[in-house]
């Protein structure tokens, strides 16, 4: 099984342009937005661009593509305009993925906005039940763990498990973000810490549910609940923890994505991807 490793890449100029940017860093996996992540509305994807995307993918070395939803969406919002727009926008995101042939859509569960965690989780589940009833069946939602900043939910495996349990008709996977995990309090300060985190994941969710990784270091220390990505090796996540993840046979076929800044001429991404490849090649 070849390593599925890459980065979040820009879709400037059209979604099909992302494959060229992935090629520039030697990526075999990539993550994209399917629209401007900071706007509610987006024009439908033109047929010509859909054809260009499919053609570029067919001739690309990128084997796995996942998408990330808009930052504006909050499925834990109370009844009102923001919630209505969030549900409609998320259905649109799933429809865009379906048209592009992308099977996994990463999302942050949402922020309860001082309503309390239980109510927030119930709101997310209610929204997702209506979304799954209306959205294309070929797209899986990848629930991403969060740093727990502010009132954001999803900072622990218990939250992700609760959402999945309340939406039994859902098509779910997990996207585990290393920066968010450490900031939320999980021990990624050593290889042993990583193994214990995955044991906790197995107990509460099942590691077979992990369908993607975001490989980000953390500027802030463990338990800070602050989401600030750092380049790998320049933060508080131990290199030994990254190495243990890269060598974990359970995740050999799972896409692993950088979300750090690429740097001038992709210098940072090239360095980080080279480091991760070396880690993967080492014996556990």
MARDREN-43546 format. One record per residue (C-alpha): residue number from 1; y, x, z. Coordinates in pm, 1 decimal. Layout:
# residues N
  pos        py        px        pz
  NUM         Y         X         Z
...
//
This chain:
# residues 284
  pos        py        px        pz
    1       0.0       0.0       0.0
    2     330.8     150.4    -108.4
    3     612.4     159.6     144.4
    4     855.4    -133.8     114.8
    5    1179.8      31.0     218.6
    6    1541.1     -16.5     115.7
    7    1876.5    -160.8     216.8
    8    2110.0    -455.1     193.9
    9    2287.4    -409.9    -139.6
   10    2596.2    -564.1    -293.7
   11    2586.9    -843.9    -551.6
   12    2938.7    -768.4    -680.2
   13    2954.6    -859.7   -1047.5
   14    2649.2   -1085.1   -1024.9
   15    2322.3   -1101.7    -831.7
   16    2134.3    -917.8   -1106.8
   17    2351.1    -608.5   -1047.1
   18    2179.6    -558.5    -711.0
   19    1872.6    -402.4    -873.6
   20    2075.1    -117.6   -1020.2
   21    2222.5     -44.8    -678.8
   22    1874.8     -51.2    -525.1
   23    1757.8     195.8    -789.4
   24    2044.2     430.4    -698.4
   25    1890.9     478.6    -352.6
   26    1526.8     472.5    -461.5
   27    1461.2     142.3    -283.6
   28    1134.6     -47.0    -311.8
   29    1275.6    -340.2    -113.1
   30    1621.9    -490.4     -85.1
   31    1819.7    -763.0      84.9
   32    2107.8    -951.3     -76.4
   33    2344.1   -1237.6     -17.9
   34    2307.5   -1500.2    -289.5
   35    2678.1   -1587.7    -257.0
   36    2990.6   -1472.2     -75.6
   37    2876.6   -1464.7     289.0
   38    3224.0   -1545.8     422.3
   39    3285.0   -1864.9     223.0
   40    3138.3   -2211.1     252.6
   41    3145.5   -2298.4    -113.0
   42    2993.0   -2113.9    -406.4
   43    2954.4   -2193.1    -772.7
   44    2598.5   -2266.0    -883.8
   45    2410.1   -1965.5   -1017.4
   46    2444.4   -1974.7   -1399.4
   47    2122.4   -1989.5   -1600.6
   48    2223.1   -1667.0   -1772.6
   49    2249.7   -1487.9   -1437.0
   50    1917.1   -1630.6   -1320.1
   51    1754.6   -1495.3   -1636.2
   52    1922.4   -1156.1   -1587.2
   53    1801.4   -1144.3   -1225.0
   54    1443.4   -1222.5   -1325.0
   55    1452.6    -967.4   -1605.6
   56    1599.9    -695.1   -1385.2
   57    1341.9    -761.0   -1114.2
   58    1056.3    -739.6   -1363.9
   59    1159.5    -391.6   -1476.9
   60    1264.7    -269.4   -1131.3
   61    1078.6     -58.4    -875.5
   62    1188.4    -313.7    -614.6
   63     874.2    -498.8    -507.2
   64    1025.9    -713.0    -231.9
   65    1355.0    -904.9    -221.8
   66    1482.2   -1104.4      74.9
   67    1813.4   -1285.1     118.1
   68    2046.0   -1328.9     416.1
   69    2237.4   -1650.0     477.1
   70    2612.2   -1692.5     521.1
   71    2776.2   -1576.5     843.2
   72    2961.5   -1909.1     869.5
   73    2649.9   -2120.1     926.0
   74    2584.8   -2233.2    1283.8
   75    2292.5   -2472.0    1322.3
   76    2350.1   -2486.6    1700.1
   77    2694.2   -2645.2    1654.2
   78    2755.3   -2994.7    1799.6
   79    2789.2   -3303.6    1581.5
   80    3095.2   -3273.0    1362.5
   81    3227.6   -3109.8    1048.4
   82    3100.8   -2758.6    1125.8
   83    2746.0   -2879.5    1184.7
   84    2746.8   -3098.2     874.2
   85    2876.7   -2811.2     661.5
   86    2627.8   -2569.8     816.7
   87    2326.4   -2787.2     735.3
   88    2446.3   -2852.3     379.9
   89    2525.5   -2483.6     326.0
   90    2185.6   -2374.6     453.2
   91    2004.3   -2615.3     222.4
   92    2212.8   -2471.3     -61.4
   93    2113.1   -2118.4      44.7
   94    1745.4   -2216.3      28.4
   95    1792.3   -2376.9    -311.9
   96    1961.9   -2061.8    -442.7
   97    1671.1   -1851.0    -314.3
   98    1421.2   -2082.8    -482.9
   99    1601.3   -2054.1    -816.6
  100    1603.5   -1675.0    -786.4
  101    1237.2   -1655.8    -687.7
  102    1322.5   -1515.6    -341.7
  103    1070.7   -1640.3     -86.2
  104    1233.9   -1525.9     240.6
  105    1576.9   -1622.4     377.7
  106    1696.1   -1442.4     693.0
  107    1914.6   -1639.2     933.3
  108    2073.4   -1599.7    1276.2
  109    1963.6   -1903.6    1478.9
  110    2314.8   -1997.2    1594.5
  111    2558.3   -2006.4    1887.4
  112    2548.8   -2288.1    2143.8
  113    2926.7   -2268.9    2208.6
  114    2898.2   -2318.5    2586.6
  115    2667.1   -2619.6    2557.5
  116    2383.4   -2423.4    2717.6
  117    2078.4   -2254.6    2571.5
  118    1838.5   -2549.4    2592.0
  119    2079.8   -2783.5    2416.5
  120    2157.9   -2516.4    2156.4
  121    1789.2   -2462.4    2080.4
  122    1737.4   -2838.6    2050.6
  123    2028.0   -2861.2    1805.9
  124    1884.2   -2579.1    1593.4
  125    1542.3   -2744.9    1586.0
  126    1694.3   -3081.6    1491.7
  127    1892.2   -2921.3    1209.3
  128    1589.8   -2732.4    1080.9
  129    1375.6   -3046.5    1075.6
  130    1626.9   -3212.1     843.4
  131    1660.7   -2892.8     637.7
  132    1287.0   -2856.5     580.8
  133    1269.8   -3221.4     473.3
  134    1530.4   -3160.1     202.1
  135    1492.5   -2794.4      97.4
  136    1256.0   -2627.0    -152.2
  137     908.4   -2574.4     -10.0
  138     861.5   -2224.0    -153.2
  139    1124.6   -2062.6      71.9
  140    1037.1   -1936.0     422.5
  141    1304.1   -1908.4     692.0
  142    1303.1   -1570.1     866.3
  143    1447.3   -1616.8    1215.5
  144    1633.4   -1300.2    1311.5
  145    1655.1   -1183.2    1670.7
  146    2015.5   -1137.6    1782.1
  147    2198.6    -913.5    2026.1
  148    2293.5   -1218.4    2233.7
  149    2664.6   -1158.5    2193.4
  150    2877.4   -1446.0    2318.7
  151    2671.5   -1765.4    2313.1
  152    2437.2   -1652.2    2034.6
  153    2079.7   -1768.9    2071.8
  154    1774.6   -1582.6    1949.0
  155    1818.5   -1272.5    2162.4
  156    1467.1   -1305.0    2306.5
  157    1125.1   -1384.3    2163.6
  158    1114.8   -1693.7    2384.5
  159    1403.7   -1847.0    2188.0
  160    1239.0   -1781.7    1853.0
  161     909.2   -1921.2    1979.9
  162    1084.3   -2234.3    2111.9
  163    1245.9   -2301.7    1774.0
  164     915.6   -2268.9    1590.5
  165     734.7   -2487.8    1844.8
  166     996.1   -2763.4    1809.7
  167     970.5   -2759.2    1428.4
  168     593.4   -2768.9    1363.0
  169     650.4   -2862.9     999.5
  170     860.1   -2549.6     946.1
  171     785.6   -2248.0     729.2
  172     887.1   -1959.3     952.1
  173     867.2   -1585.5     980.2
  174    1050.4   -1335.9    1200.0
  175    1299.1   -1066.8    1099.0
  176    1316.3    -809.7    1377.3
  177    1642.6    -614.5    1398.7
  178    1611.1    -291.6    1598.9
  179    1981.2    -274.7    1690.8
  180    1982.4    -634.7    1810.6
  181    1660.0    -586.2    2002.9
  182    1792.9    -288.8    2197.8
  183    2133.1    -449.4    2259.5
  184    1958.6    -760.4    2389.3
  185    1767.4    -551.7    2642.3
  186    1438.5    -458.4    2477.0
  187    1324.0    -101.6    2540.0
  188    1342.7      88.8    2212.9
  189    1417.6     416.6    2387.0
  190    1074.4     565.6    2320.4
  191     754.4     515.9    2123.2
  192     596.1     367.5    2435.7
  193     886.3     126.9    2472.0
  194     842.4      15.3    2111.1
  195     472.4     -53.6    2172.5
  196     556.1    -266.6    2476.9
  197     814.6    -463.5    2277.6
  198     553.8    -538.4    2011.9
  199     304.1    -636.9    2282.2
  200     562.5    -886.4    2408.3
  201     612.5   -1014.4    2053.8
  202     236.9   -1052.1    2011.1
  203     206.2   -1246.3    2336.8
  204     489.4   -1489.9    2264.8
  205     489.6   -1527.0    1886.3
  206     229.1   -1306.7    1719.1
  207     322.3    -989.6    1535.0
  208     169.3   -1138.9    1219.5
  209     483.4   -1355.8    1205.7
  210     708.4   -1052.9    1147.7
  211     793.4   -1072.6     777.4
  212    1086.3    -826.7     765.5
  213    1258.5    -556.4     969.2
  214    1625.6    -463.3     983.6
  215    1632.5     -92.7    1064.9
  216    1963.2     -30.9    1239.4
  217    2054.5     199.9    1524.4
  218    2284.6      66.9    1798.1
  219    2626.9     202.4    1890.2
  220    2601.5      24.8    2225.0
  221    2341.8      90.3    2496.1
  222    2040.1    -115.5    2588.2
  223    2130.4    -452.8    2736.7
  224    2495.6    -438.6    2626.9
  225    2458.4    -765.5    2431.7
  226    2702.7    -619.1    2177.4
  227    2606.6    -611.6    1807.4
  228    2731.2    -283.0    1659.7
  229    2513.1    -109.0    1403.9
  230    2491.1     269.9    1388.1
  231    2325.7     503.4    1140.7
  232    1971.1     594.8    1235.8
  233    1969.4     885.0    1478.2
  234    2331.9     825.1    1580.5
  235    2280.5     552.0    1838.3
  236    2071.4     445.2    2133.1
  237    1746.3     354.0    1953.1
  238    1513.0     652.8    1986.8
  239    1396.7     828.7    1672.8
  240    1049.9     811.5    1829.8
  241    1074.3     432.1    1830.1
  242    1171.6     425.9    1462.4
  243     881.2     661.6    1386.5
  244     636.5     440.7    1576.7
  245     755.2     139.8    1376.3
  246     729.9     325.4    1044.5
  247     374.6     434.0    1129.9
  248     259.1      94.9    1261.9
  249     -25.9     -12.2    1032.1
  250      35.2    -379.1    1116.0
  251     362.7    -363.2     926.1
  252     267.7    -143.9     630.2
  253     331.7    -429.8     387.0
  254     644.2    -563.9     562.6
  255     985.6    -494.3     399.2
  256    1208.5    -265.0     605.2
  257    1581.2    -290.7     534.2
  258    1882.9     -81.5     634.7
  259    2203.5    -272.8     706.0
  260    2423.6      28.0     776.1
  261    2719.3     129.7     558.8
  262    2597.7     314.2     247.2
  263    2864.7     585.6     256.2
  264    3029.7     760.8     -35.5
  265    2787.6     775.1    -328.1
  266    2528.4     616.9     -96.8
  267    2511.8     937.1     107.5
  268    2421.9     763.4     434.2
  269    2156.5     540.1     282.7
  270    1998.1     830.8      98.1
  271    1979.3    1035.0     418.8
  272    1846.1     750.0     629.7
  273    1584.9     642.7     376.8
  274    1463.9    1001.5     338.5
  275    1430.9    1028.5     717.0
  276    1237.0     702.3     738.2
  277    1003.2     807.1     457.9
  278     926.7    1131.8     640.0
  279     852.6     933.8     953.6
  280     615.7     705.9     763.6
  281     424.8    1003.1     625.5
  282     359.4    1154.3     968.2
  283      38.1    1081.6    1155.6
  284      80.4     826.6    1436.9
//
